[in-house]
């Protein structure tokens, strides 16, 4: 059980000047030492941006476990108020190493499950990190199932083969001349194209989902506006490079990257996808190479690129490996029925002190 010195309280990120926010900031950096040991710590403004950068359609609740004035654990549930996937919620629980196996995660799980029940979310989805073995152990103990394994890869730009980038673009020159053209948006999506961009983002539904109980996602234009606002609020800039099929006027696919001013040397590679009817023409290589060329021209100080792909997504992993991306670590995407989590909590309460 949690020692009497520990308290669990809701966390309100709107009070950025309070001591509690500073303590949560320190907690985040301690956790990042496990997740990303090679990275420098977060700046306080970056932590503030992380908490503020949430779309308006996402209902987020958070709780912190305190020992005195130190934050030792954090629980969060995020509920997307959208028309699709109304059966699920995303949740995360983090506990500092020295406070694990004291029942803290169980108490935070109780808060998460109560909100999921109150909002009629029958499924909880959460991630674990291969660098923290306690995460997988906790999920297994709960009765959660591993739905998908994500592979995180990193590209050292100092060793990037720039001639390969040029070859990939030159090899698709005929495509560019005959059938396709590239369109680059830096920052917010253009208002006049929002309807078409809703359709374009539908390509994400073709990405592997493993055994996850997830429906196709369908953005609305208003959700895109809210998403854009949250990206800006977080201090992040998104670039989107789309490929257009000239004859039909349809988007064939896109790639996106994210850059945060607080981490000027790191580029995060987001989604890259091509619709099935346009695949096997080299479009994936073309747009990734063109995007890299563009960001390196404008931001020559970049040193590395990180990306995540489903471990079963062999075609995209092959492209990344050819570019020079190397495996960095894995993340597990787990799912558990809310009622199963509740049954676990009830059983632990009856059996006495819990670990976790």
C-alpha positions in Angstrom: 0.0 0.0 0.0 1.0 3.6 -0.4 2.8 4.9 2.7 0.9 7.4 4.7 3.4 10.1 3.7 2.3 9.8 0.1 -0.7 11.7 -1.1 -2.5 11.5 -4.5 -4.1 14.6 -5.9 -5.5 15.8 -9.2 -3.0 17.8 -11.2 -4.1 21.1 -12.8 -1.6 22.2 -15.5 -3.2 25.6 -15.9 -1.3 26.9 -12.8 2.1 27.1 -14.5 3.5 29.3 -11.8 2.9 27.0 -9.0 5.4 24.8 -7.1 3.5 21.7 -8.2 4.2 22.4 -11.9 7.9 22.7 -11.1 7.8 19.4 -9.3 6.0 17.7 -12.2 8.7 19.2 -14.5 11.4 17.6 -12.3 9.5 14.3 -12.3 9.3 14.3 -16.1 13.1 14.8 -16.4 13.8 11.9 -14.0 11.5 9.7 -16.1 13.2 10.8 -19.4 16.5 9.7 -18.0 15.2 6.2 -18.4 13.4 6.7 -21.6 16.0 8.7 -23.4 19.3 8.5 -21.4 21.3 10.3 -24.2 19.0 13.3 -24.3 19.5 16.6 -22.4 16.8 17.4 -19.8 13.6 19.2 -20.8 13.5 23.0 -20.3 10.6 24.1 -18.1 8.9 25.9 -21.0 9.0 22.6 -23.0 7.2 20.8 -20.2 4.6 23.6 -20.1 4.2 23.3 -23.9 3.7 19.5 -23.5 0.9 20.0 -21.0 -0.8 22.8 -22.9 -0.5 21.2 -26.3 -3.6 19.1 -26.1 -6.5 19.5 -28.7 -9.7 21.0 -27.3 -11.6 17.8 -28.3 -9.4 15.7 -25.8 -10.6 15.4 -22.2 -7.4 14.9 -20.2 -7.4 14.1 -16.5 -4.2 13.7 -14.4 -3.2 12.8 -10.9 0.2 13.1 -9.1 1.4 11.0 -6.2 3.4 13.2 -3.8 6.0 12.5 -1.1 6.1 15.8 0.6 6.8 18.3 -2.2 8.3 15.7 -4.6 6.2 14.2 -7.4 7.0 10.5 -7.5 4.3 9.2 -9.8 1.9 10.4 -12.5 -1.3 9.0 -13.9 -3.1 10.4 -17.0 -6.2 9.4 -19.0 -7.0 11.0 -22.3 -10.5 10.7 -23.8 -11.0 11.9 -27.4 -14.5 13.4 -27.9 -14.7 12.2 -31.5 -17.3 10.3 -33.4 -15.0 7.2 -33.8 -13.4 5.0 -31.2 -15.8 6.1 -28.5 -15.2 2.8 -26.8 -11.6 3.5 -25.8 -9.4 5.8 -23.8 -5.7 6.3 -23.7 -3.9 6.0 -20.3 -0.4 6.2 -18.9 1.0 5.5 -15.5 4.6 6.4 -14.5 6.4 5.8 -11.2 9.9 6.7 -10.4 12.3 3.7 -9.8 12.7 4.2 -6.1 8.9 4.1 -5.5 7.9 1.1 -7.6 6.3 -2.0 -6.2 4.7 -0.1 -3.3 1.1 -0.1 -4.7 1.4 3.4 -6.2 0.6 2.3 -9.8 -2.5 0.4 -8.5 -3.8 3.5 -6.8 -3.4 5.6 -10.0 -5.0 2.8 -12.0 -8.0 3.1 -9.7 -8.3 6.8 -10.7 -8.0 6.0 -14.4 -10.6 3.2 -14.3 -13.1 5.3 -12.4 -13.0 7.9 -15.1 -13.2 5.3 -17.9 -16.3 3.8 -16.2 -17.9 7.2 -15.8 -17.3 8.1 -19.4 -18.5 4.7 -20.7 -15.1 3.7 -22.1 -14.9 -0.1 -22.1 -11.2 -0.3 -23.3 -8.0 1.2 -22.0 -4.9 1.5 -24.2 -1.4 2.3 -22.9 2.3 2.0 -23.9 5.3 0.4 -22.3 9.0 1.1 -23.0 11.6 -1.6 -23.5 14.0 0.3 -21.3 11.7 0.0 -18.3 10.9 -3.7 -17.6 8.5 -2.9 -14.8 6.0 -1.6 -17.4 5.5 -5.0 -19.2 5.4 -6.8 -15.8 2.6 -4.4 -14.6 0.6 -4.9 -17.8 0.9 -8.6 -17.6 -0.1 -8.7 -14.0 -3.3 -6.7 -14.8 -4.3 -9.1 -17.5 -3.7 -6.7 -20.4 -2.8 -8.0 -23.8 0.0 -6.8 -26.1 -1.7 -5.5 -29.2 1.2 -4.1 -31.2 4.9 -3.6 -30.9 6.4 -0.4 -32.2 10.0 -0.1 -33.2 11.7 3.2 -32.5 14.6 4.0 -34.9 17.1 6.8 -35.1 19.1 8.3 -38.0 22.4 9.9 -37.3 22.4 12.8 -39.8 26.2 13.2 -39.7 26.5 9.8 -41.4 23.6 10.3 -43.8 24.3 9.3 -47.4 23.3 12.5 -49.2 24.0 10.9 -52.6 21.3 8.3 -51.7 18.8 11.1 -51.1 19.6 12.6 -54.4 19.3 9.3 -56.2 15.9 8.6 -54.7 14.7 12.0 -56.0 16.3 11.7 -59.4 15.0 8.1 -59.7 11.5 9.5 -59.4 12.0 12.4 -61.8 9.8 10.7 -64.4 7.1 10.3 -61.9 7.2 14.0 -61.1 7.2 15.0 -64.8 4.4 12.6 -65.8 2.0 12.0 -63.0 2.7 13.5 -59.6 3.7 16.7 -57.9 4.8 17.6 -54.4 3.1 20.2 -52.1 4.8 21.3 -48.9 2.9 23.0 -46.0 5.0 24.4 -43.2 3.0 24.8 -40.1 -0.8 24.8 -40.0 -2.8 23.1 -42.7 -4.1 25.6 -45.2 -7.8 26.4 -44.6 -8.7 26.1 -48.2 -7.5 22.5 -48.4 -8.9 21.2 -45.1 -11.6 19.0 -46.7 -9.1 17.3 -49.0 -6.6 17.0 -46.0 -9.3 15.1 -44.0 -9.3 12.6 -46.9 -5.5 12.5 -47.1 -5.1 11.7 -43.4 -7.3 8.7 -44.0 -4.2 6.9 -45.2 -3.3 6.4 -41.6 -6.0 3.8 -41.4 -4.0 1.6 -43.7 -1.1 1.4 -41.1 -0.8 -2.0 -39.2 -2.8 -2.2 -36.0 -1.8 -5.7 -34.9 -4.5 -7.0 -32.5 -5.6 -3.6 -31.2 -9.3 -3.1 -31.0 -9.3 0.2 -32.8 -11.6 1.6 -35.5 -10.7 3.6 -38.5 -10.3 7.3 -37.5 -12.0 10.0 -39.5 -11.0 13.5 -38.8 -13.3 16.5 -39.1 -12.2 19.9 -40.3 -12.8 21.4 -36.8 -10.7 18.7 -35.2 -7.9 19.5 -37.6 -8.1 23.1 -36.6 -7.9 22.2 -32.9 -5.0 19.8 -33.6 -3.1 22.5 -35.4 -3.7 24.9 -32.4 -2.4 22.3 -30.0 0.8 21.7 -32.1 1.6 25.4 -32.0 0.8 25.7 -28.3 3.3 22.9 -27.6 6.1 24.9 -29.3 6.3 22.4 -32.1 6.4 23.1 -35.9 5.0 20.5 -38.3 6.0 20.2 -41.9 3.8 18.1 -44.2 4.8 17.1 -47.7 2.0 15.7 -49.8 2.1 14.0 -53.2 -0.7 14.8 -55.6 -1.8 12.7 -58.6 -2.1 15.3 -61.4 -4.7 13.6 -63.6 -7.2 12.9 -60.8 -6.3 15.7 -58.5 -6.2 13.3 -55.6 -3.7 13.1 -52.8 -1.6 9.9 -53.2 0.1 10.1 -49.8 2.2 12.3 -47.5 5.0 12.4 -44.9 5.3 14.7 -41.9 8.0 15.8 -39.6 7.9 17.7 -36.2 10.5 20.1 -34.8 10.5 21.7 -31.4 12.4 24.9 -30.8 13.6 23.5 -27.5 15.3 20.6 -29.2 16.8 22.2 -32.2 19.1 19.3 -33.1 16.3 16.6 -33.1 13.7 16.0 -35.8 10.8 13.7 -35.2 9.5 11.8 -38.2 5.8 11.4 -38.1 3.5 9.4 -40.4 4.5 8.5 -43.9 1.8 6.8 -45.9 0.8 6.1 -49.5 -2.7 5.0 -50.5 -2.8 1.3 -51.8 -3.7 2.3 -55.3 -0.5 4.4 -55.6 1.9 2.0 -54.0 4.9 0.2 -55.6 5.9 3.3 -57.6 8.6 4.6 -55.3 6.5 7.4 -53.9 7.4 6.6 -50.3 11.1 6.9 -51.0 10.5 10.0 -53.0 8.6 12.0 -50.4 10.9 10.9 -47.5 14.0 11.9 -49.5 12.5 15.2 -50.6 11.5 16.1 -47.0 14.9 15.3 -45.7 16.5 17.4 -48.4 14.2 20.3 -47.5 14.7 20.2 -43.7 18.5 19.9 -44.0 18.6 22.8 -46.3 16.7 25.0 -43.8 18.0 23.5 -40.6 21.6 22.3 -41.2 22.2 22.1 -37.5 20.0 19.0 -37.1 21.9 16.0 -35.9 19.4 13.1 -35.6 15.9 12.0 -36.7 13.7 9.7 -34.7 10.7 7.7 -35.9 8.4 4.9 -34.8 7.0 2.2 -36.9 4.9 -0.9 -36.3 7.4 -3.8 -36.0 5.4 -5.7 -38.6 5.5 -2.8 -41.1 8.3 -4.4 -43.2 8.0 -2.0 -46.2 8.5 1.2 -44.2 11.2 -0.4 -42.0 13.0 -1.4 -45.2 13.0 2.2 -46.4 14.2 3.5 -43.1 17.0 1.0 -42.9 18.1 1.9 -46.4 18.2 5.6 -45.3 20.5 4.6 -42.4 17.9 4.5 -39.5 19.1 2.1 -36.8 16.9 0.3 -34.2 16.9 2.3 -30.9 14.3 0.6 -28.7 10.8 -0.9 -28.7 7.4 0.2 -27.3 4.6 -2.1 -26.5 1.0 -1.0 -27.1 -1.3 -2.8 -24.7 -5.0 -3.0 -24.2 -7.2 -4.1 -21.4 -11.0 -4.1 -20.9 -12.0 -1.6 -18.3 -14.1 -4.3 -16.5 -11.0 -6.5 -16.4 -9.0 -3.7 -14.8 -11.8 -3.1 -12.3 -11.9 -6.8 -11.4 -8.2 -6.8 -10.8 -8.5 -3.7 -8.5 -11.3 -5.4 -6.6 -9.3 -8.6 -6.2 -6.2 -6.7 -5.0 -8.3 -4.8 -2.5 -9.7 -8.0 -1.0 -6.3 -9.7 -0.9 -4.5 -6.9 1.0 -1.4 -4.9 0.1 -0.7 -4.5 -3.6 2.5 -4.2 -5.5 2.9 -2.1 -8.6 
